[in-house]
Amino acid sequence: MHSPRLSVVIPAFNEAGRLPQTLERIAAYLTAKAELLPAEVVVVNDGSTDATAAVASAWQPPPGLSLVLHSLPQNRGKGAAVRAGLALASGELVLITDADLATPIEELEKLLPYANAVACGSRAVDRRLIFKKQPFLRDRLGRAFNVALRLLGLTQLRDTQCGFKLLPGALARELSAELTFDGFIYDVELLTRAQRRGFAVVEVPVRWAHVEASRVKPLRDGLAMLADALRLRLKLWREGPKACRKGEKRG
């Protein structure tokens, strides 16, 4: 198989129940898009205690697709899993998506026009596209966290935490060596470091649905993310400014 046009990176922790359907749905979509083939699906098993690795390895990708499976020895967090996936991805483009496909894989169509930038799926630009809302407390905490990120000067985006992002493959592999946070703040670090490298970060409205089995615990993870945001701000300050050609914009 030639070098992949697209790599789909899926961080997975205890996803044995959802992964088969997710892989088949991604495969069905990609095989219908000849312009995206050949492609690869990179599943990073984040130290799961269930059969996630076995389920992934048993999957038989259709012609034009290949599977890369990597297992971390212990659960380290979504950021660590994404970082490992970016390092393994060999595609010209790299899509990061959640194992629950809260943002349908078909929404990739909206990100592709920004293939030379970092296209960040967003729930906040057009909330009419949310077809199943998250609980009230989680929604309000998410909005408050975004305000905190703005006050810290880490973003101008309305939503950094949607797990659906497309970026150039070369940038993805470079960032895999720069990203340092294992937790959910990885999104903010990835976008900030991409911008500091001179890449535009484009916020693209996408369809999204809250999934009841989400691993996020709003209060616990919210406090941890806020602490990590402060650490990230300090880390970037110590590193010093880098040139930015285009900054952030909304699509």
C-alpha positions as CSV (number, residue, x, y, z in Angstrom):
1,M,0.0,0.0,0.0
2,H,1.2,3.5,-0.8
3,S,1.7,6.1,1.9
4,P,-1.7,6.9,3.4
5,R,-3.5,10.0,2.4
6,L,-5.2,10.0,5.8
7,S,-4.5,8.7,9.3
8,V,-7.4,8.5,11.7
9,V,-6.1,8.5,15.3
10,I,-8.5,7.0,17.9
11,P,-7.4,7.1,21.6
12,A,-9.2,4.3,23.3
13,F,-9.6,3.4,27.0
14,N,-12.0,0.5,27.8
15,E,-13.8,0.8,24.5
16,A,-14.3,-2.8,23.6
17,G,-18.0,-2.3,23.5
18,R,-18.0,0.6,21.1
19,L,-14.9,0.1,19.0
20,P,-16.2,-2.5,16.5
21,Q,-19.1,-0.3,15.4
22,T,-16.8,2.7,15.3
23,L,-14.3,1.0,13.1
24,E,-16.9,-0.3,10.7
25,R,-18.5,3.1,10.4
26,I,-15.2,4.8,9.7
27,A,-14.3,2.1,7.2
28,A,-17.7,2.5,5.4
29,Y,-17.2,6.2,5.1
30,L,-13.6,6.1,3.9
31,T,-14.1,3.4,1.4
32,A,-16.7,5.6,-0.2
33,K,-14.2,8.5,-0.5
34,A,-11.7,7.4,-3.1
35,E,-9.9,10.7,-2.7
36,L,-9.0,9.9,0.9
37,L,-7.5,6.4,0.1
38,P,-5.3,4.8,1.0
39,A,-5.9,5.5,4.6
40,E,-5.0,4.0,8.0
41,V,-6.7,3.8,11.3
42,V,-4.4,4.2,14.3
43,V,-5.9,2.9,17.5
44,V,-4.0,3.7,20.7
45,N,-5.1,1.4,23.6
46,D,-4.6,3.5,26.7
47,G,-3.9,0.8,29.2
48,S,-7.4,-0.6,29.0
49,T,-8.5,-3.3,31.4
50,D,-11.1,-4.7,29.0
51,A,-10.7,-6.4,25.6
52,T,-10.1,-3.1,23.7
53,A,-6.7,-4.4,22.3
54,A,-8.2,-7.8,21.3
55,V,-11.2,-6.2,19.6
56,A,-9.1,-3.8,17.6
57,S,-6.6,-6.4,16.5
58,A,-9.4,-8.7,15.4
59,W,-10.8,-6.0,13.0
60,Q,-10.3,-6.8,9.3
61,P,-9.9,-3.5,7.4
62,P,-11.3,-3.4,3.9
63,P,-9.1,-2.9,0.8
64,G,-7.5,0.6,0.9
65,L,-7.4,0.7,4.7
66,S,-4.9,-0.5,7.2
67,L,-4.8,-0.8,10.9
68,V,-2.1,0.3,13.3
69,L,-2.6,-0.8,16.9
70,H,-0.5,0.4,19.7
71,S,-1.0,-0.3,23.4
72,L,0.3,1.8,26.3
73,P,1.4,-0.4,29.2
74,Q,-0.9,1.5,31.6
75,N,-3.6,4.1,31.5
76,R,-1.9,7.5,31.2
77,G,-4.7,9.7,29.9
78,K,-6.1,10.9,26.6
79,G,-3.3,13.3,25.9
80,A,-0.7,10.6,26.2
81,A,-2.7,8.3,23.9
82,V,-3.2,11.1,21.3
83,R,0.5,11.9,21.4
84,A,1.4,8.3,20.7
85,G,-1.1,8.2,17.9
86,L,0.3,11.3,16.3
87,A,3.8,9.8,16.4
88,L,2.7,6.6,14.7
89,A,0.5,8.3,12.0
90,S,2.1,8.3,8.6
91,G,-0.7,10.0,6.6
92,E,-0.5,13.3,4.7
93,L,-3.4,14.4,6.9
94,V,-4.2,13.3,10.4
95,L,-7.7,13.2,11.9
96,I,-8.1,12.9,15.7
97,T,-11.5,11.5,16.7
98,D,-13.1,10.0,19.8
99,A,-13.9,6.3,20.0
100,D,-17.6,7.2,20.6
101,L,-17.8,9.2,17.4
102,A,-19.7,12.0,19.3
103,T,-18.9,14.0,16.2
104,P,-19.9,11.8,13.2
105,I,-17.0,10.7,10.9
106,E,-19.0,12.3,8.0
107,E,-18.2,15.7,9.5
108,L,-14.7,15.3,8.1
109,E,-16.1,16.9,4.9
110,K,-16.3,20.2,6.7
111,L,-12.7,20.1,7.9
112,L,-11.0,19.0,4.6
113,P,-11.1,22.5,3.0
114,Y,-8.7,23.6,5.8
115,A,-6.2,20.8,5.2
116,N,-3.2,23.3,5.2
117,A,-4.2,24.6,8.7
118,V,-5.4,23.0,11.9
119,A,-9.2,22.5,11.5
120,C,-10.8,22.3,14.9
121,G,-14.3,20.9,15.2
122,S,-16.5,23.1,17.3
123,R,-19.7,22.7,19.2
124,A,-19.9,26.4,20.1
125,V,-19.9,28.2,16.8
126,D,-23.4,26.9,15.9
127,R,-25.1,25.2,18.8
128,R,-28.0,24.2,16.5
129,L,-25.8,21.4,15.3
130,I,-25.8,19.7,18.7
131,F,-28.3,17.0,18.3
132,K,-28.0,15.7,21.9
133,K,-27.0,18.2,24.5
134,Q,-24.7,17.5,27.4
135,P,-26.0,17.8,31.0
136,F,-26.4,21.4,32.3
137,L,-23.6,21.4,34.8
138,R,-21.1,19.9,32.3
139,D,-22.1,22.5,29.7
140,R,-21.7,25.4,32.1
141,L,-18.4,24.2,33.4
142,G,-17.2,23.8,29.9
143,R,-18.1,27.4,29.1
144,A,-16.4,28.6,32.3
145,F,-13.3,26.7,31.4
146,N,-13.2,28.4,28.0
147,V,-13.5,31.8,29.6
148,A,-10.5,30.8,31.9
149,L,-8.5,29.8,28.8
150,R,-9.2,33.2,27.2
151,L,-8.2,35.1,30.4
152,L,-4.9,33.1,30.4
153,G,-4.3,34.1,26.8
154,L,-4.3,30.4,25.7
155,T,-7.0,30.6,23.1
156,Q,-9.5,32.8,21.2
157,L,-11.6,29.8,20.2
158,R,-15.1,29.2,21.6
159,D,-14.5,25.5,21.9
160,T,-11.1,23.8,22.2
161,Q,-12.3,20.5,23.7
162,C,-14.3,18.9,20.9
163,G,-12.4,15.7,20.1
164,F,-12.5,16.1,16.3
165,K,-9.4,17.8,14.7
166,L,-7.7,17.6,11.4
167,L,-4.1,18.7,10.9
168,P,-1.2,18.2,8.4
169,G,0.6,14.9,8.9
170,A,4.0,16.6,9.1
171,L,2.8,18.9,11.8
172,A,1.2,16.1,13.7
173,R,4.4,14.2,13.9
174,E,6.4,17.2,14.9
175,L,3.9,18.1,17.6
176,S,4.0,14.5,19.0
177,A,7.5,15.3,20.2
178,E,6.5,18.6,21.7
179,L,3.3,17.8,23.6
180,T,3.8,17.2,27.3
181,F,0.4,16.9,29.0
182,D,-1.3,13.5,29.4
183,G,-4.7,14.8,30.4
184,F,-7.5,16.6,28.6
185,I,-5.6,19.9,28.4
186,Y,-3.7,18.3,25.5
187,D,-6.2,19.9,23.1
188,V,-5.2,23.4,24.2
189,E,-1.5,22.6,24.1
190,L,-1.8,21.1,20.6
191,L,-3.7,24.1,19.3
192,T,-1.4,26.6,21.0
193,R,1.8,24.9,19.8
194,A,0.5,24.7,16.3
195,Q,-0.3,28.4,16.3
196,R,3.1,29.2,17.7
197,R,4.6,27.3,14.7
198,G,2.7,29.6,12.4
199,F,-0.3,27.5,11.5
200,A,-3.8,29.0,11.4
201,V,-6.3,27.3,13.7
202,V,-9.7,27.3,12.1
203,E,-12.8,26.7,14.2
204,V,-15.3,24.7,12.2
205,P,-18.9,24.1,13.4
206,V,-19.7,20.4,13.4
207,R,-22.6,18.1,14.5
208,W,-22.1,16.6,17.9
209,A,-24.0,14.5,20.4
210,H,-23.4,13.9,24.1
211,V,-22.6,10.2,24.8
212,E,-23.8,9.0,28.2
213,A,-20.8,6.7,28.7
214,S,-18.3,9.6,28.4
215,R,-15.2,9.2,30.6
216,V,-15.2,12.9,31.6
217,K,-16.0,13.7,35.2
218,P,-17.0,17.4,35.1
219,L,-15.9,18.6,38.6
220,R,-12.8,16.4,39.0
221,D,-11.6,16.7,35.5
222,G,-12.5,20.4,35.3
223,L,-10.3,21.2,38.3
224,A,-7.5,19.1,36.9
225,M,-7.8,20.9,33.5
226,L,-7.7,24.3,35.2
227,A,-4.6,23.4,37.1
228,D,-3.0,22.1,33.9
229,A,-4.0,25.2,32.0
230,L,-2.1,27.3,34.6
231,R,0.9,25.0,34.2
232,L,0.7,25.2,30.4
233,R,0.6,29.0,30.6
234,L,3.7,29.0,32.8
235,K,5.5,26.5,30.6
236,L,4.8,28.6,27.4
237,W,5.9,31.8,29.1
238,R,9.2,30.1,30.1
239,E,9.7,28.9,26.5
240,G,9.3,32.4,25.2
241,P,7.2,33.7,22.2
242,K,7.4,32.1,18.7
243,A,6.4,33.6,15.4
244,C,2.8,33.3,14.4
245,R,1.8,34.0,10.8
246,K,-1.9,33.7,10.8
247,G,-3.3,33.1,14.3
248,E,-6.7,31.7,14.9
249,K,-9.8,32.3,12.9
250,R,-13.3,30.8,12.6
251,G,-14.5,28.9,9.6
